């Protein structure tokens, strides 16, 4: 494919090393390739978060797509108040709630199922999966906000400040939600 | 925002929970193809016309809309010219009347030339006149006047 025809198809290949802010600015200036790179960059983290929050695996792809489309639609509202990924995960949480409402149920994914991954110790793998399944079940007992705070902190490694901005709450409230979530999950897993 | 909740104290002992949570969703995420998602998202953004302002401005609108806009501007220019130009025909024919005299071939050529005029480098491409500011409208008028 010639350079010219390639450029016709995609405005310009966004460099993988560009910051999120640079990619957002490039997208806003009309560079479709920047949107592609943003999606590539954050899909896995978003999918992990949504799966952990209970997105059914059959719907996971759709919820991930919906989240990105919503994010790009609302990108003018993103002012860098938190990291782009944090903001994206918060949109994902809303998309997942909407999915649950549409489905008339609390969307939850069973995280049990597959056999051990190749290369790992089968026993350790089984134990690990069992722990994940129990944690997923425990997460279902939490309120949506507690669950989201827990996942943003424990799974995504965000600090309370970022979590507070993303979920439109305060840092102190996020901290309290996290403590409650940990306490309840420990009780559940005991 | 005023936070009145009590301080829950030091960080809870959550190391074990964190180690499990860190793996949560990994297998499900493995099945999501980021490249395919990126292609689908960009396609949906195109289909839903969700695109940045810069791209929206460059994007030409439907031909019928541009032609309709051109005819409206043309008619308006005719009316203005009739009022402004001294010594002009006291009873000039309206553009619409003039168009009715043209044959199908001539009309096609006229519409084609208008289309070219609007998509040319001098004229701002737009979805319609609503999107144009005063300066852009003036440029359209000038382009139409030759």
Interface residues (C-beta under 8 A of the other chain):
Chain A: X27 X28 X29 X30 X32 X35 X36 X37 X39 X40 X43 X44 X47 X48 X49 X50 X51 X52 X55 X57 X60 X61 X64 X65 X68 X69 X72 X73 X109 X111 X114 X117 X128 X131 X132 X135 X136 X150 X151 X154 X155 X169 X170 X171 X172 X173 X175 X176 X178 X179 X182 X183 X185 X186 X189
Chain B: X1 X3 X5 X6 X7 X8 X9 X12 X14 X17 X18 X20 X21 X22 X23 X24 X25 X26 X27 X28 X29 X31 X32 X34 X35 X37 X38 X39 X40 X41 X42 X44 X45 X48 X50 X51 X52 X53 X54 X55 X58
